[in-house]
Amino acid sequence: MGVGGKFWELLKPYARFEGFDFLRDKKVAIDLSFWIVQRETALKNQALNPHLRLTFFRTVNLFSKFGVFPVFVLDGTPSPLKSQARMVRFFRFSGIDTSTSNVAEEGVSKERNSAFKRCVNDCVELLELLGMPVLKANGEAEALCAQLNRDGHVDACITADSDAFLFGATCVIKSLRPNSKEPFECYNMSDIEAGLGLKRKHLIAVSLLVGNDHDLNGVQGIGLDKALRLVRGFSEDEIFDKLYEIGKGHVPLFQGEIRCAGDAIPCSDESSPKAKQSHCSFCGHPGSKKAHFKSCCEYCITDSNDGCLKKSQGFKCNCSSCDKVRKDKDKKKHENWWINVCNLISKETKFPNDEIIEMYMCNNHGEFTEEGPLLEWGDPKTDLLVDFLAYHQSWKPSYIRQRMLPMLSTLYLRELARNPNKTLLVGQYEFRSIQRVKIRYGHQYYEVKWKKAISNELSCAVPVEQSNMLEEEFIEVGDEPIGLLDESIEPQIHVDGCWILTDENPELVHSAFPEEALKFRQEKELKDMKRRKTSTPRSEGSFEMSESSKPQGVQLSITEFYRTTKTPSQAKLGEDLVKQSSSPGVGSSKQKRKVSGSKLSKAVRRRLLFG
């Protein structure tokens, strides 16, 4: 949840939708609880252990397709305020009266937490087998993600809790959009500061007013709009002090400008408004109606000088007196609004809550050494991982190994770029060639062919079951597709197990096999050049082109179409028939029947028969 009052909708205009390479070779902190809750909600009773399924496929895809170095963060012991707010939310959504559920609260909490902890423990075991670093926060997982981001240990954090900004995060990825050219919905704190004029302490003040994960209610009667108008009137250094004053019942003078639609008048201490000057009831300008009948006023300018003009409907006078009255009314309105908001805040007990402020401003949400958090990525333990998923998900070992292959090939290419002595993928396959360039959602991949180096009686590292052969002699292991990040795109595997095809990042292939990549690029440029030459006409003045050189599937112009489809004999026959039809005679009906039965196009026959 995070900050209440539809806080994400307030930040929506400042979202950036980033492409595939946005997080390549970057470290990202991930709130694991966010993934588990998201998948439990989406696939409940539809898949076996959906939390394990999502964690496996997203980790493999983030690591292989997007080149991300993920760091997973677990929730620690929640604060008493968070536990109390969590139970209030649970009973509120369940329609249970919290005043009569004091006895059942502890039992419901234990039952829910035990089931959730089992999911977390399963995911932690899976991630450790995949070689991913896992950290545990002292309290909130998003708090540790934000601290890692703020201190520069990671480049971004993935969470749906908006209070990550309150903990100090600078870049938050709210959602991953599958099947899109721009899969990352990203929010930068710098954009929020520039657009809304709110800094970290301002956001904390807003959360205290509208509610947050530790205090769901906030201040009764104050919504997001009122909270924004209030906090914008103070600087970041003084906002907490002003809230303490208001909470104690003091109404501070508001010297700043209330920035809201229609509110352009700052509140300040001015003299009381003077009596309004009398105005003419006919034209609406200062003066009397009797005087204006004799001669027009200075505001009404007419050529004949016959008198003032009658005021239009909805007329507003712009004289200094009326302008002063309107400003005084607006000022009084703002002052009443200010007093009303301060009175609402002063009614709350213990406002602002010191514990919540200290929690958001704390800079120690995890147990680290002096050198910082230990972030290391290891190699997957393939055999143990196969046993784990076969037991929990009932997947076949061949299916598991195939879905792991993109991650294993990415690790192999990275290691080969650092250590050229490593030559075999999964100990059995060697690099063969780059087959082609594939484009998926606007992003380029190299389709790499791997050939089995040693042919013996040992089973293939990525075995497949024999089935009906397709025309291209490939087998694709299928499963219900969920999304680009939730389901790995399986590699193509040859039926005899001698070679495989994988999709790899071009830059990674260039760093691992520079000579082969350069050769492929040169050959591709040569083919493109030949294709461009064959597609251009032989000469500008010639309209004829042989069928062999004519590109297939290209729509012809109207002149080329009739020139190529009509043979000379047909054209000559058409001219003779036109001449015969023009001369009257007995045989005209026979000629028409002959025309209708000739092998001419429908349009030509209609023109010859009916003129």
C-alpha positions as CSV (number, residue, x, y, z in Angstrom):
1,M,0.0,0.0,0.0
2,G,2.3,2.8,1.3
3,V,0.8,6.3,1.4
4,G,-3.0,6.5,1.4
5,G,-5.3,8.8,-0.6
6,K,-4.5,7.4,-4.1
7,F,-0.9,8.6,-3.8
8,W,0.2,6.6,-6.9
9,E,-2.4,8.5,-9.1
10,L,-0.7,11.7,-7.9
11,L,2.6,10.5,-9.1
12,K,1.3,8.9,-12.4
13,P,2.1,12.0,-14.6
14,Y,5.8,11.7,-13.6
15,A,6.2,8.0,-14.6
16,R,8.7,7.0,-17.2
17,F,8.3,3.9,-19.3
18,E,11.7,2.5,-20.0
19,G,12.9,0.0,-22.6
20,F,14.6,-3.4,-22.4
21,D,18.1,-2.1,-21.8
22,F,17.2,0.3,-19.0
23,L,18.5,-2.1,-16.3
24,R,21.1,-4.0,-18.2
25,D,24.2,-4.7,-16.1
26,K,22.6,-2.8,-13.1
27,K,21.8,-4.0,-9.6
28,V,18.2,-3.9,-8.5
29,A,16.7,-4.5,-5.1
30,I,13.4,-6.5,-5.2
31,D,10.8,-6.6,-2.5
32,L,10.1,-10.3,-2.5
33,S,6.8,-10.0,-0.6
34,F,5.4,-7.8,-3.4
35,W,6.0,-10.7,-5.9
36,I,4.5,-13.3,-3.7
37,V,1.3,-11.3,-2.9
38,Q,0.9,-10.3,-6.5
39,R,1.0,-13.9,-7.8
40,E,-1.1,-15.3,-5.0
41,T,-3.8,-12.8,-5.9
42,A,-3.6,-13.4,-9.7
43,L,-3.2,-17.2,-9.9
44,K,-4.9,-18.4,-6.7
45,N,-6.4,-21.9,-7.3
46,Q,-5.1,-21.8,-10.9
47,A,-1.5,-23.1,-10.7
48,L,0.5,-25.2,-8.3
49,N,2.5,-23.1,-5.9
50,P,2.2,-19.8,-7.9
51,H,4.7,-18.0,-5.7
52,L,7.5,-20.5,-6.8
53,R,6.5,-20.4,-10.4
54,L,6.6,-16.6,-10.6
55,T,9.8,-16.3,-8.6
56,F,11.6,-18.8,-10.9
57,F,10.5,-17.4,-14.3
58,R,10.9,-13.8,-13.3
59,T,14.4,-14.3,-11.9
60,V,15.5,-16.2,-15.0
61,N,14.1,-13.6,-17.4
62,L,15.4,-10.6,-15.5
63,F,18.8,-12.1,-15.3
64,S,19.0,-13.4,-18.9
65,K,16.8,-11.2,-21.1
66,F,17.3,-7.8,-19.3
67,G,20.7,-8.4,-17.9
68,V,19.7,-7.4,-14.4
69,F,21.6,-8.4,-11.2
70,P,18.7,-8.8,-8.8
71,V,19.0,-8.5,-5.0
72,F,16.1,-9.9,-3.1
73,V,15.0,-8.4,0.2
74,L,12.8,-10.0,2.9
75,D,10.6,-8.4,5.5
76,G,11.9,-8.6,9.0
77,T,9.9,-8.2,12.3
78,P,7.2,-5.6,11.7
79,S,6.8,-2.8,14.1
80,P,3.9,-2.9,16.6
81,L,2.2,-0.1,14.6
82,K,2.5,-2.0,11.4
83,S,1.1,-5.2,13.0
84,Q,-1.8,-3.3,14.4
85,A,-2.5,-1.5,11.1
86,R,-2.3,-4.8,9.2
87,M,-4.9,-6.5,11.4
88,V,-7.2,-3.4,11.1
89,R,-6.9,-3.7,7.3
90,F,-7.6,-7.4,7.4
91,F,-10.7,-7.0,9.5
92,R,-11.9,-4.0,7.4
93,F,-11.7,-5.9,4.2
94,S,-13.3,-9.0,5.8
95,G,-16.3,-6.9,7.0
96,I,-15.6,-7.8,10.7
97,D,-16.2,-5.3,13.4
98,T,-12.9,-4.7,15.1
99,S,-14.5,-3.7,18.4
100,T,-15.8,-7.3,18.9
101,S,-12.8,-9.3,17.5
102,N,-10.1,-8.8,20.2
103,V,-10.0,-12.5,21.1
104,A,-9.8,-13.8,17.5
105,E,-7.2,-11.2,16.4
106,E,-4.2,-13.2,17.6
107,G,-5.4,-16.5,16.1
108,V,-6.1,-15.0,12.6
109,S,-2.8,-13.3,12.6
110,K,-0.8,-16.4,13.4
111,E,-2.7,-18.5,10.8
112,R,-2.2,-15.9,8.0
113,N,1.5,-15.3,8.9
114,S,2.4,-18.9,9.1
115,A,1.0,-19.6,5.5
116,F,2.8,-16.5,4.2
117,K,6.1,-17.5,5.9
118,R,6.0,-20.9,4.2
119,C,5.8,-19.2,0.8
120,V,8.7,-16.9,1.7
121,N,10.8,-19.8,2.9
122,D,10.1,-21.7,-0.3
123,C,11.1,-18.7,-2.4
124,V,14.3,-18.1,-0.4
125,E,15.4,-21.7,-0.9
126,L,14.7,-21.4,-4.6
127,L,16.6,-18.2,-4.9
128,E,19.6,-19.6,-3.1
129,L,19.7,-22.5,-5.5
130,L,19.7,-20.0,-8.4
131,G,22.7,-18.2,-6.8
132,M,20.9,-15.0,-6.0
133,P,21.8,-12.8,-3.0
134,V,19.0,-12.6,-0.4
135,L,19.0,-9.9,2.4
136,K,16.7,-9.6,5.4
137,A,15.5,-6.3,6.6
138,N,15.1,-5.3,10.3
139,G,11.6,-4.2,9.5
140,E,10.0,-3.3,6.2
141,A,11.5,-4.8,3.0
142,E,10.9,-1.6,1.0
143,A,12.8,0.3,3.7
144,L,15.9,-1.7,3.1
145,C,15.4,-1.5,-0.7
146,A,15.2,2.3,-0.4
147,Q,18.3,2.4,1.8
148,L,20.3,0.3,-0.7
149,N,19.2,2.6,-3.5
150,R,19.9,5.8,-1.6
151,D,23.4,4.6,-0.5
152,G,24.3,3.6,-4.1
153,H,24.5,-0.2,-3.6
154,V,21.7,-0.7,-6.2
155,D,20.5,1.4,-9.1
156,A,16.8,0.9,-8.5
157,C,14.2,-1.0,-6.4
158,I,11.2,-2.9,-7.5
159,T,8.2,-2.5,-5.2
160,A,4.6,-1.3,-5.3
161,D,4.8,0.4,-1.9
162,S,4.8,4.1,-2.4
163,D,6.4,4.7,1.0
164,A,9.7,3.6,-0.6
165,F,10.1,7.3,-1.4
166,L,9.6,8.2,2.2
167,F,12.4,5.8,3.2
168,G,14.7,7.6,0.7
169,A,14.5,5.7,-2.6
170,T,15.6,7.7,-5.6
171,C,14.4,5.3,-8.4
172,V,11.3,3.0,-7.9
173,I,10.0,0.6,-10.5
174,K,6.3,0.1,-9.7
175,S,5.3,-2.5,-12.3
176,L,6.8,-4.7,-15.0
177,R,4.6,-4.7,-18.1
178,P,5.0,-7.9,-20.1
179,N,4.7,-8.0,-23.9
180,S,5.6,-4.3,-24.3
181,K,8.5,-2.4,-25.9
182,E,8.8,-0.4,-22.6
183,P,8.3,-3.0,-19.8
184,F,9.4,-0.9,-16.8
185,E,7.2,1.7,-15.2
186,C,9.8,3.8,-13.4
187,Y,9.5,6.8,-11.0
188,N,12.4,9.1,-10.2
189,M,12.5,11.2,-7.1
190,S,14.1,14.1,-9.1
191,D,11.0,14.2,-11.4
192,I,8.6,14.2,-8.4
193,E,10.5,17.1,-6.8
194,A,10.6,19.1,-10.0
195,G,6.9,18.4,-10.8
196,L,5.2,18.6,-7.5
197,G,7.7,20.7,-5.5
198,L,7.7,18.1,-2.8
199,K,10.8,16.6,-1.1
200,R,11.2,13.6,1.1
201,K,10.1,15.3,4.4
202,H,7.1,16.8,2.5
203,L,6.0,13.3,1.4
204,I,6.4,12.1,5.0
205,A,4.2,14.9,6.2
206,V,1.6,14.1,3.5
207,S,1.6,10.4,4.7
208,L,1.0,11.6,8.3
209,L,-2.0,13.6,7.2
210,V,-3.7,11.1,4.8
211,G,-2.6,7.8,6.3
212,N,0.1,5.2,5.7
213,D,1.0,1.6,6.5
214,H,1.5,2.4,10.1
215,D,-1.6,4.6,10.6
216,L,-4.4,3.8,8.2
217,N,-6.7,6.7,9.2
218,G,-4.4,9.7,9.2
219,V,-6.2,12.9,10.2
220,Q,-10.0,12.7,9.8
221,G,-11.4,15.2,7.3
222,I,-8.1,15.8,5.5
223,G,-7.6,14.2,2.1
224,L,-4.7,14.3,-0.4
225,D,-5.6,17.8,-1.9
226,K,-5.8,19.5,1.5
227,A,-2.6,17.8,2.6
228,L,-0.7,19.0,-0.5
229,R,-2.0,22.6,0.0
230,L,-0.8,22.5,3.6
231,V,2.7,21.1,3.2
232,R,3.5,23.3,0.2
233,G,3.3,26.3,2.4
234,F,6.4,25.3,4.4
235,S,10.0,24.5,3.5
236,E,11.4,21.0,4.0
237,D,13.4,22.1,7.0
238,E,10.5,23.6,8.9
239,I,7.6,21.3,8.0
240,F,7.9,18.9,11.0
241,D,8.2,21.9,13.4
242,K,5.1,23.5,12.0
243,L,3.2,20.2,12.3
244,Y,4.2,19.9,16.0
245,E,2.9,23.5,16.6
246,I,-0.4,22.7,14.9
247,G,-0.7,19.5,16.8
248,K,-0.4,21.3,20.1
249,G,-3.3,23.7,19.1
250,H,-1.2,26.6,17.9
251,V,-2.3,28.1,14.5
252,P,0.9,29.4,12.8
253,L,0.7,32.3,10.4
254,F,0.7,31.1,6.9
255,Q,3.1,33.3,5.0
256,G,3.5,31.2,1.8
257,E,1.3,30.8,-1.2
258,I,-1.4,28.2,-1.3
259,R,-0.9,26.6,-4.6
260,C,-4.1,25.2,-5.9
261,A,-6.5,25.8,-8.8
262,G,-8.1,29.2,-8.3
263,D,-6.0,30.1,-5.2
264,A,-3.5,32.8,-6.2
265,I,-3.7,35.1,-3.3
266,P,-1.2,34.7,-0.5
267,C,-2.4,34.9,3.1
268,S,-0.9,37.9,4.9
269,D,-1.9,40.4,7.6
270,E,-3.5,43.4,6.0
271,S,-5.9,46.1,7.1
272,S,-9.6,45.3,7.3
273,P,-11.5,46.0,4.0
274,K,-13.0,49.4,3.5
275,A,-16.6,50.1,2.6
276,K,-17.4,49.4,-1.1
277,Q,-17.9,52.5,-3.2
278,S,-21.4,53.0,-4.6
279,H,-21.9,51.8,-8.2
280,C,-24.3,52.7,-11.0
281,S,-27.1,50.1,-11.3
282,F,-27.3,50.7,-15.1
283,C,-23.7,50.3,-16.2
284,G,-22.2,48.8,-13.1
285,H,-19.3,51.3,-12.7
286,P,-18.5,53.6,-9.8
287,G,-20.9,56.5,-9.5
288,S,-24.6,57.2,-9.5
289,K,-27.2,56.3,-12.1
290,K,-28.4,59.9,-12.2
291,A,-25.0,61.3,-12.9
292,H,-24.4,58.7,-15.6
293,F,-27.6,59.7,-17.4
294,K,-26.3,63.2,-17.8
295,S,-22.9,62.1,-19.1
296,C,-21.2,58.8,-19.5
297,C,-18.7,57.7,-16.9
298,E,-15.0,57.3,-17.6
299,Y,-15.3,53.5,-17.9
300,C,-18.0,53.7,-20.7
301,I,-16.7,55.2,-23.9
302,T,-19.2,55.9,-26.6
303,D,-18.9,57.9,-29.8
304,S,-22.2,59.8,-29.4
305,N,-21.7,60.6,-25.7
306,D,-25.4,59.8,-25.1
307,G,-24.8,58.0,-21.8
308,C,-23.5,54.8,-20.3
309,L,-23.9,51.4,-21.8
310,K,-26.1,48.8,-20.0
311,K,-24.1,46.2,-18.2
312,S,-24.2,42.7,-19.6
313,Q,-25.3,39.6,-17.7
314,G,-22.6,38.4,-15.2
315,F,-20.8,41.7,-15.4
316,K,-17.9,42.2,-12.9
317,C,-16.5,45.6,-12.3
318,N,-12.7,45.9,-12.4
319,C,-12.3,49.1,-10.5
320,S,-9.8,49.3,-7.7
321,S,-12.6,49.2,-5.1
322,C,-14.2,46.0,-6.4
323,D,-10.8,44.4,-6.9
324,K,-9.9,45.1,-3.3
325,V,-13.2,43.6,-2.1
326,R,-12.6,40.4,-4.1
327,K,-9.1,40.1,-2.8
328,D,-10.3,40.6,0.8
329,K,-12.9,37.9,0.3
330,D,-10.4,35.4,-1.1
331,K,-8.0,36.2,1.8
332,K,-10.8,35.6,4.3
333,K,-11.7,32.3,2.6
334,H,-8.1,31.1,2.8
335,E,-7.8,32.1,6.4
336,N,-11.0,30.2,7.3
337,W,-9.7,27.2,5.4
338,W,-6.3,27.4,7.2
339,I,-8.0,27.7,10.6
340,N,-10.3,24.8,9.8
341,V,-7.4,22.5,8.7
342,C,-5.4,23.4,11.8
343,N,-8.4,22.6,14.0
344,L,-8.8,19.2,12.4
345,I,-5.2,18.4,13.1
346,S,-5.2,19.7,16.7
347,K,-8.1,17.2,17.4
348,E,-5.8,14.3,16.8
349,T,-4.0,12.9,19.8
350,K,-0.2,12.5,19.6
351,F,0.1,14.2,16.2
352,P,2.5,14.0,14.5
353,N,3.6,10.5,15.6
354,D,7.3,10.6,16.5
355,E,7.7,6.8,16.1
356,I,6.5,7.0,12.4
357,I,8.7,10.0,11.6
358,E,11.8,8.2,13.2
359,M,11.0,5.1,11.2
360,Y,10.9,6.9,7.9
361,M,14.0,9.0,8.6
362,C,16.0,6.0,9.9
363,N,19.1,5.1,7.9
364,N,19.7,1.6,9.3
365,H,17.2,-0.9,8.1
366,G,19.6,-3.9,7.8
367,E,22.5,-5.6,9.5
368,F,25.6,-4.9,7.4
369,T,29.3,-5.0,7.9
370,E,31.5,-1.9,7.8
371,E,32.1,-2.5,4.1
372,G,28.4,-2.6,3.4
373,P,26.0,-5.4,2.3
374,L,27.4,-8.6,0.9
375,L,26.1,-8.8,-2.7
376,E,27.5,-11.8,-4.6
377,W,25.9,-13.7,-7.4
378,G,26.9,-17.4,-7.8
379,D,26.3,-20.2,-10.3
380,P,23.0,-22.1,-10.1
381,K,23.1,-25.5,-8.4
382,T,21.4,-27.2,-11.3
383,D,21.0,-30.7,-10.0
384,L,19.6,-29.5,-6.6
385,L,17.4,-27.0,-8.4
386,V,15.9,-29.8,-10.7
387,D,15.1,-31.9,-7.7
388,F,13.5,-29.0,-5.8
389,L,11.2,-27.9,-8.7
390,A,10.4,-31.5,-9.6
391,Y,9.2,-32.1,-6.0
392,H,7.3,-28.8,-5.5
393,Q,6.0,-28.1,-9.1
394,S,5.9,-31.7,-10.5
395,W,7.8,-30.5,-13.5
396,K,9.9,-32.9,-15.6
397,P,13.7,-32.6,-15.3
398,S,14.0,-32.0,-19.1
399,Y,11.5,-29.1,-18.8
400,I,13.4,-27.5,-15.9
401,R,16.7,-27.7,-17.6
402,Q,15.3,-26.2,-20.8
403,R,13.8,-23.3,-18.9
404,M,17.1,-22.7,-17.1
405,L,19.2,-22.7,-20.3
406,P,18.8,-18.9,-21.0
407,M,20.2,-18.1,-17.6
408,L,23.0,-20.7,-18.0
409,S,24.0,-19.3,-21.4
410,T,24.0,-15.7,-20.1
411,L,26.3,-16.8,-17.3
412,Y,28.5,-18.6,-19.8
413,L,28.9,-15.6,-22.1
414,R,29.7,-13.3,-19.2
415,E,32.3,-15.7,-17.8
416,L,33.8,-16.2,-21.3
417,A,34.2,-12.5,-21.8
418,R,36.4,-12.5,-18.6
419,N,38.0,-15.9,-19.0
420,P,38.4,-17.0,-22.7
421,N,39.6,-20.4,-21.6
422,K,36.1,-21.6,-20.8
423,T,34.8,-23.2,-23.9
424,L,31.8,-25.3,-23.3
425,L,28.2,-24.4,-22.4
426,V,26.9,-26.6,-19.6
427,G,30.0,-28.7,-20.1
428,Q,28.8,-30.1,-23.4
429,Y,28.0,-27.5,-26.0
430,E,30.3,-25.2,-27.9
431,F,29.6,-22.0,-29.9
432,R,28.8,-22.8,-33.5
433,S,27.6,-19.7,-35.2
434,I,25.2,-16.7,-35.1
435,Q,22.2,-17.7,-37.2
436,R,20.2,-14.5,-37.6
437,V,19.0,-11.3,-35.9
438,K,15.6,-11.6,-34.2
439,I,13.5,-8.6,-33.2
440,R,11.0,-9.1,-30.3
441,Y,9.0,-6.0,-29.1
442,G,11.4,-3.7,-30.8
443,H,14.5,-5.2,-29.2
444,Q,17.2,-7.1,-31.1
445,Y,18.5,-10.6,-30.2
446,Y,21.1,-12.8,-31.8
447,E,19.9,-16.4,-32.4
448,V,23.0,-18.4,-31.5
449,K,23.6,-22.0,-32.5
450,W,25.4,-24.3,-30.0
451,K,26.7,-27.7,-31.2
452,K,27.4,-30.6,-28.9
453,A,31.1,-31.0,-28.6
454,I,31.3,-34.7,-27.6
455,S,29.1,-37.4,-29.0
456,N,28.8,-40.3,-26.7
457,E,26.3,-42.4,-24.8
458,L,25.8,-39.8,-22.1
459,S,22.5,-38.1,-21.9
460,C,22.1,-34.6,-23.2
461,A,22.4,-31.7,-20.7
462,V,19.1,-30.5,-22.1
463,P,17.2,-33.7,-23.1
464,V,14.0,-33.7,-25.1
465,E,11.4,-36.4,-25.6
466,Q,11.0,-37.8,-29.1
467,S,7.8,-36.6,-30.7
468,N,6.3,-35.8,-34.1
469,M,8.9,-33.8,-36.2
470,L,7.9,-30.5,-37.5
471,E,8.9,-29.3,-41.0
472,E,11.9,-27.5,-39.6
473,E,12.9,-30.4,-37.3
474,F,12.5,-28.4,-34.1
475,I,10.7,-29.1,-30.9
476,E,9.4,-26.4,-28.7
477,V,8.5,-27.3,-25.2
478,G,5.3,-25.4,-24.5
479,D,3.4,-24.3,-21.4
480,E,0.6,-21.9,-20.8
481,P,2.0,-18.4,-21.6
482,I,1.6,-15.9,-18.9
483,G,3.9,-13.0,-19.9
484,L,7.3,-11.9,-21.0
485,L,8.6,-11.8,-17.4
486,D,6.5,-14.6,-15.9
487,E,7.3,-17.3,-18.5
488,S,10.7,-18.0,-20.0
489,I,10.9,-18.3,-23.8
490,E,12.2,-21.8,-24.3
491,P,15.2,-22.6,-26.5
492,Q,14.7,-24.6,-29.7
493,I,16.3,-28.0,-29.4
494,H,17.1,-30.4,-32.3
495,V,15.5,-33.8,-32.1
496,D,18.7,-35.7,-32.0
497,G,20.1,-33.5,-29.2
498,C,23.2,-32.5,-31.2
499,W,22.6,-28.7,-31.2
500,I,20.4,-26.0,-29.7
501,L,19.4,-22.5,-30.5
502,T,19.2,-19.7,-27.9
503,D,18.4,-15.9,-28.0
504,E,21.3,-13.8,-26.7
505,N,22.0,-10.1,-26.2
506,P,24.1,-8.8,-29.1
507,E,26.5,-6.9,-26.9
508,L,27.1,-10.0,-24.7
509,V,27.8,-12.1,-27.8
510,H,30.3,-9.5,-29.1
511,S,32.2,-9.4,-25.9
512,A,32.4,-13.2,-25.7
513,F,33.0,-13.9,-29.4
514,P,34.3,-10.7,-31.0
515,E,35.7,-12.3,-34.2
516,E,32.6,-14.4,-35.0
517,A,30.3,-11.5,-34.2
518,L,32.3,-9.2,-36.5
519,K,32.2,-11.8,-39.3
520,F,28.4,-12.2,-38.9
521,R,27.9,-8.4,-39.0
522,Q,30.0,-8.1,-42.2
523,E,28.1,-10.9,-43.9
524,K,24.8,-9.4,-42.9
525,E,25.8,-6.0,-44.4
526,L,26.9,-7.7,-47.6
527,K,23.6,-9.5,-47.9
528,D,21.7,-6.3,-47.3
529,M,23.7,-4.5,-49.9
530,K,23.0,-7.2,-52.5
531,R,19.3,-7.2,-51.6
532,R,19.1,-3.4,-52.1
533,K,20.8,-3.7,-55.5
534,T,18.4,-6.4,-56.8
535,S,15.3,-4.5,-55.6
536,T,16.2,-1.3,-57.6
537,P,15.1,-1.1,-61.3
538,R,17.8,-1.8,-64.0
539,S,17.3,1.6,-65.6
540,E,15.2,4.6,-64.9
541,G,13.7,4.7,-68.5
542,S,12.8,1.0,-68.6
543,F,9.4,-0.1,-67.2
544,E,9.9,-3.8,-68.0
545,M,11.2,-6.2,-65.4
546,S,11.5,-10.0,-65.6
547,E,9.5,-12.1,-63.2
548,S,12.8,-13.6,-61.7
549,S,14.1,-10.2,-60.8
550,K,10.8,-8.8,-59.7
551,P,10.5,-8.9,-55.9
552,Q,7.7,-11.2,-54.7
553,G,4.8,-9.8,-52.8
554,V,5.2,-6.2,-54.1
555,Q,2.1,-4.5,-55.3
556,L,2.4,-3.1,-58.8
557,S,1.3,0.3,-60.1
558,I,-1.8,0.4,-62.3
559,T,0.2,0.9,-65.5
560,E,2.6,-1.9,-64.7
561,F,-0.2,-4.2,-63.8
562,Y,-2.1,-3.8,-67.2
563,R,1.2,-3.9,-69.1
564,T,2.3,-7.2,-67.6
565,T,-1.1,-8.9,-67.6
566,K,-2.2,-8.0,-71.1
567,T,-0.5,-9.9,-73.9
568,P,0.0,-8.3,-77.4
569,S,-2.4,-10.7,-79.0
570,Q,-5.1,-9.8,-76.5
571,A,-4.5,-6.1,-77.1
572,K,-4.7,-6.5,-80.9
573,L,-7.8,-8.6,-80.6
574,G,-9.4,-5.9,-78.5
575,E,-8.7,-3.2,-81.1
576,D,-10.2,-5.4,-84.0
577,L,-13.3,-6.0,-82.0
578,V,-13.7,-2.3,-81.3
579,K,-13.5,-1.6,-85.0
580,Q,-16.0,-4.3,-85.9
581,S,-18.4,-3.1,-83.3
582,S,-18.3,0.5,-84.6
583,S,-19.4,-0.6,-88.1
584,P,-23.2,-1.6,-88.2
585,G,-24.1,-5.0,-89.7
586,V,-26.0,-8.1,-89.3
587,G,-23.2,-9.9,-87.4
588,S,-23.0,-7.4,-84.6
589,S,-24.8,-9.6,-82.1
590,K,-22.5,-12.6,-83.0
591,Q,-19.5,-10.3,-82.5
592,K,-20.7,-9.3,-79.1
593,R,-21.2,-12.9,-78.1
594,K,-17.7,-13.6,-79.3
595,V,-16.3,-10.7,-77.3
596,S,-18.1,-11.9,-74.2
597,G,-16.6,-15.4,-74.6
598,S,-13.0,-14.2,-75.3
599,K,-10.3,-14.4,-72.7
600,L,-10.3,-10.8,-71.8
601,S,-10.6,-9.2,-68.4
602,K,-14.0,-8.4,-67.0
603,A,-13.5,-4.6,-67.2
604,V,-12.4,-4.8,-70.9
605,R,-15.3,-7.0,-71.9
606,R,-17.8,-4.6,-70.2
607,R,-16.3,-1.6,-72.0
608,L,-16.4,-3.3,-75.4
609,L,-19.9,-4.6,-75.0
610,F,-21.6,-1.6,-73.5
611,G,-19.4,1.2,-74.8
